[in-house]
Amino acid sequence: MTEEDYQKEQEYIRRQSEYIMIDWEKMFEQQDVCFRVYGKPPSLQNNQEKKLKFTKIVQSYTKQCPYIITNTCWIHIDYYCSELRRFKNPNMYDMDNIIKPILDALVGRDGLVVDDVLFDRVEVNWIDKNGLDEVEIRIEYPELHYQRKEDLSFFKNGLWCFPRIKMSNDIYENLVKRYFSIWNRINEDNCDELMYLLPKQVFIAYNKIQNKNFDFIDIDVPSEEDTLKNERWL
């Protein structure tokens, strides 16, 4: 390692340490979550080792956050890097390939969002600067839904999951069963009729989060026939 590379690495470590203590409580209270990661994100085409290394860096911040987002949100990414370096290395700075590893690093219990399907809007900007690459990540929404990580688990029925809070009771569980019953029979033909009965974008595919360190509780859901009978009596 040259002296120049050593100095760059030390600067990288020093600047990262400044952001280790993030006031997550205040940012979630203000519905505006923002932090920076120093260094270049991997491309989607990079090997798995580089992707895991970047995920580890991002989650060295986010795993300290006591909250996780459980519903729709927007993400804004500002990528600070040398314009000349980006133009000279187009394959290394391909926007399409860089976005996915960033989103992947933010999901799961050690991240900030349950799953990337909850990102309803993704905005990315290139910002010219000298020195090390930096990525500023901002997550927001007019009404950001989140829970404490320690309180969150999921009800599971078939291929789908629904958030379960620590204080869940029989009334809440029966409501969730009704949601599942509606979700299981919803399709393009009856979407307009039934979609308004559901909370917005809360169902998550089990195979997307089964390895993200969440706990799951299987529940039985009434059949479509039984649900329709009950609805006629409402």
C-alpha positions as MATLAB code, in Angstrom:
seq = 'MTEEDYQKEQEYIRRQSEYIMIDWEKMFEQQDVCFRVYGKPPSLQNNQEKKLKFTKIVQSYTKQCPYIITNTCWIHIDYYCSELRRFKNPNMYDMDNIIKPILDALVGRDGLVVDDVLFDRVEVNWIDKNGLDEVEIRIEYPELHYQRKEDLSFFKNGLWCFPRIKMSNDIYENLVKRYFSIWNRINEDNCDELMYLLPKQVFIAYNKIQNKNFDFIDIDVPSEEDTLKNERWL';
ca = [
       0.000    0.000    0.000;
       1.423    3.360   -0.981;
       1.533    6.277    1.450;
      -1.186    7.999   -0.560;
      -3.451    4.937   -0.383;
      -2.764    4.637    3.345;
      -3.739    8.249    3.968;
      -6.909    7.813    1.943;
      -7.821    4.736    3.950;
      -7.225    6.538    7.254;
      -9.378    9.446    6.102;
     -12.069    6.948    5.097;
     -12.048    5.348    8.549;
     -12.002    8.689   10.353;
     -14.935   10.101    8.419;
     -16.942    6.922    8.879;
     -16.456    7.071   12.635;
     -18.043   10.526   12.683;
     -21.315    9.009   11.528;
     -21.408    5.934   13.740;
     -23.449    7.796   16.403;
     -26.550    8.721   14.409;
     -29.593   10.173   16.148;
     -32.043    7.631   14.744;
     -34.738    8.540   17.279;
     -34.860   12.157   16.129;
     -34.809   11.320   12.410;
     -37.654    8.831   12.664;
     -39.634   11.260   14.775;
     -39.194   13.838   11.997;
     -40.108   11.280    9.291;
     -36.819   12.011    7.505;
     -34.027    9.428    7.786;
     -30.668   10.443    6.322;
     -27.065    9.237    6.625;
     -23.882    8.921    4.557;
     -21.678    6.000    3.573;
     -18.086    6.665    2.503;
     -16.582    4.649   -0.328;
     -17.802    3.333   -3.668;
     -20.840    1.003   -3.736;
     -20.351   -2.220   -5.712;
     -21.943   -2.764   -9.094;
     -24.605   -5.409   -9.562;
     -22.046   -7.187  -11.733;
     -19.353   -7.260   -9.011;
     -18.618  -10.485   -7.186;
     -20.571  -11.456   -4.083;
     -17.670  -10.674   -1.758;
     -17.679   -6.982   -2.715;
     -21.454   -6.774   -2.304;
     -21.296   -8.374    1.145;
     -18.509   -6.007    2.171;
     -20.607   -2.978    1.191;
     -23.673   -4.396    2.960;
     -21.586   -4.840    6.090;
     -20.471   -1.198    5.944;
     -24.020    0.106    5.490;
     -25.412   -2.140    8.204;
     -22.685   -1.095   10.628;
     -24.849    2.054   10.824;
     -28.345    0.720   10.310;
     -28.193   -2.194   12.741;
     -27.845    0.414   15.501;
     -31.191    1.879   14.513;
     -33.987    0.651   16.846;
     -36.661    1.098   14.163;
     -37.558   -0.515   10.851;
     -39.927    0.766    8.152;
     -42.879   -1.545    7.468;
     -44.769    0.285    4.760;
     -44.384    2.381    1.617;
     -41.498    4.867    1.538;
     -39.389    6.957   -0.830;
     -35.618    6.780   -1.143;
     -33.324    9.491   -2.459;
     -29.682    8.694   -3.232;
     -27.045   11.361   -3.833;
     -23.836    9.850   -5.177;
     -20.845   12.170   -4.668;
     -17.919   11.324   -6.931;
     -15.494   12.860   -9.394;
     -17.225   13.619  -12.683;
     -13.990   12.902  -14.549;
     -13.561    9.550  -12.780;
     -17.134    8.616  -13.607;
     -16.778    9.496  -17.297;
     -13.421    7.729  -17.550;
     -14.817    4.546  -15.969;
     -18.348    4.212  -17.365;
     -18.656    0.506  -16.556;
     -17.778    1.093  -12.883;
     -20.279    3.922  -12.492;
     -23.325    2.542  -14.260;
     -26.320    3.912  -12.370;
     -28.619    0.949  -13.036;
     -26.112   -1.520  -11.605;
     -25.274    0.544   -8.527;
     -28.817    1.178   -7.257;
     -29.699   -2.463   -6.550;
     -26.772   -3.192   -4.158;
     -27.621   -0.029   -2.203;
     -31.266   -1.055   -1.828;
     -30.275   -4.620   -0.892;
     -28.014   -3.314    1.877;
     -30.930   -1.423    3.474;
     -33.377   -4.314    3.915;
     -33.861   -6.877    6.664;
     -33.699   -6.631   10.445;
     -30.185   -5.163   10.332;
     -31.294   -2.569    7.766;
     -33.938    0.159    7.792;
     -36.717   -1.292    5.615;
     -38.422   -4.687    5.762;
     -38.121   -5.308    2.009;
     -37.240   -3.355   -1.135;
     -40.777   -3.790   -2.499;
     -41.718   -0.999   -0.078;
     -39.651    1.556   -2.017;
     -42.386    3.358   -3.915;
     -40.058    5.964   -5.439;
     -36.307    5.886   -6.111;
     -34.407    9.068   -7.022;
     -30.688    9.130   -7.792;
     -28.369   12.085   -8.459;
     -24.717   12.296   -9.430;
     -22.914   15.138   -7.632;
     -19.388   16.109   -8.689;
     -16.741   16.228   -5.937;
     -13.050   15.504   -5.457;
     -11.689   12.859   -3.113;
     -13.402    9.719   -1.888;
     -16.780    8.648   -3.204;
     -19.694    9.208   -0.824;
     -23.304    8.090   -0.911;
     -25.987   10.006    0.970;
     -29.128    7.976    1.577;
     -32.411    9.632    2.537;
     -35.628    7.738    3.262;
     -38.878    9.606    3.789;
     -42.622    9.556    3.249;
     -45.487   11.893    4.215;
     -46.532    9.332    6.832;
     -43.680    6.921    7.539;
     -44.849    3.671    9.149;
     -42.252    1.991   11.333;
     -41.917   -0.251   14.370;
     -39.267   -1.098   16.894;
     -37.183   -3.976   15.543;
     -37.390   -5.846   18.829;
     -41.202   -5.763   18.684;
     -41.631   -6.838   15.063;
     -42.445  -10.325   13.829;
     -44.731  -11.533   11.026;
     -47.927  -13.495   10.663;
     -47.514  -15.963    7.799;
     -50.132  -17.643    5.647;
     -49.086  -19.479    2.497;
     -46.737  -17.324    0.437;
     -47.432  -14.072    2.285;
     -46.549  -12.281    5.516;
     -48.106   -9.437    7.496;
     -46.472   -7.426   10.326;
     -47.232   -8.551   13.860;
     -46.563   -6.082   16.650;
     -45.513   -7.086   20.154;
     -48.813   -5.990   21.693;
     -50.954   -7.987   19.251;
     -54.195   -9.383   20.707;
     -57.076  -11.556   19.487;
     -58.889   -8.590   17.941;
     -55.804   -7.612   15.950;
     -55.139  -11.204   14.900;
     -58.722  -11.643   13.653;
     -58.410   -8.412   11.685;
     -55.195   -9.687   10.110;
     -56.928  -12.957    9.185;
     -59.587  -10.920    7.403;
     -56.861   -8.986    5.565;
     -55.244  -12.242    4.496;
     -58.577  -13.620    3.295;
     -59.170  -10.544    1.131;
     -55.583  -10.536   -0.137;
     -55.708  -14.221   -1.078;
     -58.725  -13.738   -3.326;
     -57.960  -10.333   -4.793;
     -57.238  -10.189   -8.537;
     -57.373   -7.739  -11.399;
     -61.104   -8.237  -11.857;
     -62.114   -7.405   -8.276;
     -59.200   -5.138   -7.357;
     -61.226   -1.909   -7.433;
     -63.861   -3.462   -5.207;
     -61.575   -4.984   -2.575;
     -58.305   -3.054   -2.528;
     -59.670   -0.189   -0.429;
     -60.410   -2.704    2.367;
     -56.697   -3.380    2.823;
     -53.942   -1.281    4.378;
     -51.622    0.043    1.691;
     -48.808   -2.292    0.636;
     -48.181   -4.200    3.843;
     -48.188   -7.785    2.574;
     -44.661   -9.051    1.937;
     -43.724  -12.213    0.033;
     -42.310  -14.761    2.502;
     -39.507  -15.824    0.166;
     -38.213  -12.222    0.107;
     -37.672  -11.977    3.879;
     -37.387  -15.542    5.157;
     -33.595  -15.174    5.553;
     -33.628  -11.616    6.966;
     -33.619  -12.602   10.676;
     -37.339  -12.081   11.271;
     -39.616  -14.366   13.309;
     -42.747  -15.858   11.708;
     -46.001  -17.165   13.165;
     -48.220  -19.345   10.983;
     -51.936  -18.546   11.151;
     -54.978  -20.238    9.632;
     -57.159  -18.091    7.432;
     -60.848  -18.790    6.639;
     -61.520  -20.163    3.182;
     -62.873  -17.871    0.484;
     -66.283  -19.545    0.797;
     -66.450  -18.973    4.567;
     -65.279  -15.391    4.177;
     -67.991  -14.638    1.631;
     -70.625  -16.155    3.941;
     -69.465  -13.998    6.834;
     -69.448  -10.878    4.673;
     -73.066  -11.438    3.699;
     -73.989  -11.262    7.386;
     -72.092   -7.992    7.951;
];
